[in-house]
């Protein structure tokens, strides 16, 4: 999976915790081709996260370092990292009985103005509620919090598996 190359150490830990929590993480599936605006999505029914690396690269003007060695692709890195954190937040919400973790009013006040348009797009085009999308957009910029909440997701699933045995 190419998107792993763009992740920080902390984001790789989030990815690892998601997979330990029995999440499937895939890249560049048909859903990405159907909507070239999205950089990631969460499939609630299948416990699956899809990262749309090609969409993120296109939207951030990614340039291959072999062709342009001095080109810095920090925008692509940031877009892919935020996509993973956003979708991980939805996985955490699912584990929390499909509810937000934080106080929506506090989160709403922390939502950066530049994310308002994306919020409108997400809450109108996908099945997420407004509150869950606000939380996911705010937590995109908080990798440590997403990692800690992903650990919660993993432990909750581990406990559930243990109780079934």
C-alpha positions as CSV (number, residue, x, y, z in Angstrom):
1,X,0.0,0.0,0.0
2,X,1.6,3.2,-1.2
3,X,-0.1,5.5,1.3
4,X,2.0,4.0,4.1
5,X,5.0,5.8,2.6
6,X,3.3,9.2,3.4
7,X,2.5,8.4,7.1
8,X,4.4,9.6,10.1
9,X,5.5,7.2,12.9
10,X,2.4,8.2,14.9
11,X,0.1,7.6,11.9
12,X,1.6,4.2,11.3
13,X,0.8,3.4,15.0
14,X,-2.8,4.4,14.3
15,X,-2.9,2.2,11.2
16,X,-1.5,-0.7,13.2
17,X,-4.0,-0.3,16.0
18,X,-6.9,-0.2,13.4
19,X,-5.7,-3.4,11.9
20,X,-5.3,-5.1,15.3
21,X,-8.9,-4.0,16.0
22,X,-9.9,-6.2,12.9
23,X,-10.3,-3.3,10.5
24,X,-9.5,-3.8,6.9
25,X,-7.5,-0.9,5.4
26,X,-7.4,-0.8,1.6
27,X,-6.2,1.7,-1.0
28,X,-7.6,3.2,-4.3
29,X,-10.7,1.1,-4.6
30,X,-13.6,1.7,-6.9
31,X,-15.2,4.1,-4.5
32,X,-12.2,6.4,-5.0
33,X,-12.8,6.4,-8.8
34,X,-16.5,7.1,-8.4
35,X,-15.8,10.3,-6.4
36,X,-12.5,11.9,-7.2
37,X,-13.0,14.5,-4.4
38,X,-12.6,12.1,-1.5
39,X,-9.3,11.1,0.0
40,X,-10.7,8.4,2.2
41,X,-13.9,6.7,3.4
42,X,-15.1,4.4,6.1
43,X,-17.4,1.4,5.4
44,X,-19.3,0.8,8.6
45,X,-20.8,-2.5,7.6
46,X,-17.5,-4.1,6.6
47,X,-15.2,-2.5,9.2
48,X,-13.2,-1.2,6.3
49,X,-11.3,2.0,5.7
50,X,-10.2,3.0,2.2
51,X,-7.5,5.6,1.5
52,X,-7.7,7.2,-1.9
53,X,-4.1,7.9,-2.4
54,X,-4.4,8.7,-6.1
55,X,-7.1,11.2,-5.4
56,X,-5.0,12.8,-2.7
57,X,-1.9,13.0,-5.0
58,X,-3.9,14.5,-7.8
59,X,-5.6,17.1,-5.5
60,X,-2.2,18.1,-4.0
61,X,-0.2,18.3,-7.2
62,X,2.0,15.4,-6.2
63,X,5.3,15.1,-8.2
64,X,7.4,12.0,-8.4
65,X,10.7,12.7,-6.7
66,X,12.5,10.8,-9.5
67,X,11.2,13.3,-12.0
68,X,11.6,16.3,-9.8
69,X,14.1,15.6,-7.0
70,X,13.7,19.0,-5.3
71,X,9.9,18.8,-5.1
72,X,8.5,18.6,-1.6
73,X,5.3,16.7,-1.4
74,X,4.3,17.8,2.1
75,X,0.7,18.6,1.0
76,X,0.2,15.0,-0.2
77,X,1.7,13.7,3.1
78,X,-0.6,16.0,5.1
79,X,-3.7,15.0,3.0
80,X,-3.2,11.3,3.4
81,X,-2.4,11.5,7.1
82,X,-5.5,13.6,7.7
83,X,-7.6,11.1,5.7
84,X,-6.4,8.2,7.8
85,X,-7.1,10.1,11.1
86,X,-10.5,11.2,9.8
87,X,-11.6,7.7,8.9
88,X,-10.0,6.2,12.1
89,X,-12.2,8.7,14.0
90,X,-15.3,7.2,12.3
91,X,-14.1,3.7,13.3
92,X,-13.8,4.9,16.9
93,X,-17.3,6.4,16.7
94,X,-18.7,3.1,15.5
95,X,-17.1,1.3,18.5
96,X,-18.7,4.0,20.7
97,X,-22.2,2.9,19.7
98,X,-22.1,5.1,16.7
99,X,-21.8,8.3,18.8
100,X,-19.2,11.0,19.0
101,X,-16.6,10.8,21.8
102,X,-16.4,14.5,22.5
103,X,-18.8,17.3,23.3
104,X,-20.0,18.5,19.9
105,X,-20.4,22.2,20.9
106,X,-16.7,22.3,22.1
107,X,-15.6,20.5,19.0
108,X,-17.6,22.8,16.7
109,X,-15.9,25.8,18.1
110,X,-12.5,24.2,17.3
111,X,-13.4,23.5,13.7
112,X,-11.2,25.6,11.4
113,X,-13.1,27.8,8.9
114,X,-11.3,26.1,6.0
115,X,-13.0,22.8,6.9
116,X,-16.6,24.1,6.7
117,X,-16.9,23.4,3.0
118,X,-15.6,19.9,3.4
119,X,-17.9,19.4,6.4
120,X,-20.9,20.4,4.2
121,X,-19.8,18.0,1.5
122,X,-19.3,15.1,3.9
123,X,-22.4,15.4,5.9
124,X,-24.6,15.8,2.8
125,X,-23.0,13.2,0.5
126,X,-22.2,10.4,3.0
127,X,-24.1,8.6,5.8
128,X,-22.2,10.4,8.6
129,X,-24.1,12.7,10.8
130,X,-23.1,16.4,11.2
131,X,-21.8,15.8,14.7
132,X,-19.7,12.8,13.7
133,X,-18.2,14.7,10.8
134,X,-17.4,17.7,12.9
135,X,-15.5,15.4,15.3
136,X,-13.7,13.7,12.5
137,X,-12.6,17.0,10.9
138,X,-11.4,18.4,14.2
139,X,-9.4,15.2,15.1
140,X,-7.7,15.1,11.7
141,X,-5.3,17.6,13.3
142,X,-4.8,15.7,16.6
143,X,-2.9,12.5,15.8
144,X,-2.0,11.8,19.5
145,X,-5.7,11.9,20.5
146,X,-6.6,9.7,17.5
147,X,-3.9,7.2,18.5
148,X,-5.1,7.1,22.1
149,X,-8.7,6.6,20.9
150,X,-7.6,3.9,18.4
151,X,-6.0,2.1,21.4
152,X,-9.4,2.3,23.1
153,X,-11.0,0.8,20.0
154,X,-8.4,-2.0,19.9
155,X,-8.8,-2.8,23.6
156,X,-12.6,-2.7,23.4
157,X,-12.5,-5.2,20.5
158,X,-10.0,-7.3,22.4
159,X,-12.3,-7.4,25.4
160,X,-15.2,-8.4,23.2
161,X,-13.2,-11.2,21.6
162,X,-12.1,-12.4,25.1
163,X,-15.7,-12.5,26.4
164,X,-16.8,-14.6,23.4
165,X,-14.3,-17.4,24.2
